[in-house]
Amino acid sequence: MAGEHQLKELPYAYDALDGISEQQIRYHHDIHYKGYVDKRNEIEKKLDTVDREAAHQNYSEYRDLKKEETFNASGMILHEIYFDSLGGNGQMDESLAVVKRIKQDFGSVEAWRADITACGKAARGWALLCWDTNDQKLRNYLVDSHHDGGVWGAVVLLAVDVWEHAYYHDQGPKRPAYLEALLRNINWNKVNVRFEKFA
């Protein structure tokens, strides 16, 4: 039924991350991410009763709700992947299928790391490691808004949140320092589970 999405709990303690504080995670998870879950539920409930006969491309309540539905749904989903991908030690086990594929598609782990870091510096919202089902390759995609920049058929394996809310409490405007900290906390086993599910 509409409006029944639930906040997913962190799979690790709030203070478990290296270089990302407990308070930063509490703000990000308990308030910011929760906001997307709540608004998605609110929008879905309103869509149950909206006047579809009045739908119009210039403006209508239906159009407005549908646009905000994708923004909040994507915001919710990307945050869930983001939080689920953390809690590890950042070490890339050479035996993992996703690590082998990163080497194949990017040339080396170092080349991938340089590219995801550049993507994270350049993006206004997200840097995403995706399995692109269109050409069967791993790609890093830059997304400015939750629903602006996505590629149809690409499955997100790792979501790097670079909106200011993800790091300003800890690092202020020093985004590169945040990206370094985030890479130290990736749980590659979790990323690998998603890769093996979709690849």
HELIX and SHEET records of a PDB file:
HELIX    1   1 GLU A   22  ILE A   25  1                                   4    
HELIX    2   2 ARG A   26  TYR A   33  3                                   8    
HELIX    3   3 LYS A   34  LEU A   47  1                                  14    
HELIX    4   4 ARG A   52  ALA A   54  5                                   3    
HELIX    5   5 GLU A   61  ASP A   84  1                                  24    
HELIX    6   6 ALA A   97  PHE A  106  1                                  10    
HELIX    7   7 VAL A  109  ALA A  122  1                                  14    
HELIX    8   8 GLU A  164  ALA A  166  5                                   3    
HELIX    9   9 TYR A  168  GLN A  171  1                                   4    
HELIX   10  10 ARG A  175  LEU A  183  1                                   9    
HELIX   11  11 TRP A  188  PHE A  198  1                                  11    
SHEET    1   A 3 LYS A 137  VAL A 143  0                                        
SHEET    2   A 3 TRP A 126  ASP A 132 -1                                        
SHEET    3   A 3 ALA A 154  ASP A 161 -1                                        
END                                                                             
